[in-house]
Amino acid sequence: MIIIILKIQDNLLEGITLKRTKIIITLLAAFAFTGTLLLGCSANNTKTDATATPSATASPAETTGPQTETESATRDFTDWTGHTVQVPTTPQRVIYHGETTGDLLALGVIPIGTTDITGAVYEDLLPDAVDVGFPIEPEKAMSLNPDLIIFSNADEAQYAQLAKVAPTVTFDTFASLDDRMRTLGDLLNKKQEAEDWIAAHHTATDEMWKKLHENGLKEGETATVLTMYPGKRLFVMAGAGLPQFIYEKNGFKPVTQVAEMIKEGQGFVEISTEVLPEIAGDRLFILTPVTSDARNESNELVNSAIWKKLPAVQAGKVYEFDIMKATSDAKSREWLTQELPKQLLK
């Protein structure tokens, strides 16, 4: 059995500046069901049928066809945190513990165990996947008899526990999408599928931005992504998920303050409503919170006098995205490539 450990980088909300520590999307899913959700930065309003990139169909944990006589059953793999692990050449029963489960789905691999995926764009694609808990529960993982576990946490104590269950590999979920897909393609014996997906995704996003520029998006237009956390805590987002997507080379530009956040590696920063006029871009994107309290507080904000005076608001250039859907994994990127033009061109 093999366990892949995905690094859970979690941007803890401490003070005004929130440095990355554990992946935001995982926090969101966890907080959403403990009643203390923040949003970090990311399911399926409706699962997009016409995705931006090809995705193979696979049965649970199926990764390739039958093994050839000359192919070894196992091989060494060096993971994100430096462990050299003997993993199956073609894993069949994969547990994926991290916030980018959609990466596997885009490669045609269906994990048997995951973190909670409620609200994700790919939720309907995993009706039989077992939630192995957050933090992961080794006993539950063992009950699934995995041959590989992918775990997004660099905690050596947790790693040691999981390594007793199955071969375990740590995985950097904060790496770029292309890098993640290539690493998983190598690990899961899906190298060609990974390259095909990357090429198709780049083509789809290039065509999307071209279409948007042909229909009113100006060169150099700025955009700002905001979300509300319970307790009327307003955050400007700069890291993974929607910000990462809209700030691509052909996309929007971040305002000066957000550009500085990106440069310093800050995923998000808490701000006061008083600074909104300084930090609001030509277009505003709101990540809809998960909890009802935060949603109500977000509604209060958009009905406030300071909000209504913002140029983007007065120009009708405000867009809302579900925080659980506008995330960083490959399937969510496919969805965003379809959804962003719908919102901007409606």
PyMOL commands that set and color helices and strands:
alter all, ss='L'
color gray80, all
select helices_A, chain A and resi 24-32+102-106+123-125+138-143+156-163+177-187+191-214+242-246+256-264+273-279+292-302+305-308+311-314+330-345
alter helices_A, ss='H'
color red, helices_A
select strands_A, chain A and resi 3-7+17-19+74-78+84-88+94-97+113-114+130-131+148-152+168-172+222-229+233-237+253-254+266-271+283-288+318-322
alter strands_A, ss='S'
color yellow, strands_A
deselect
rebuild
show_as cartoon
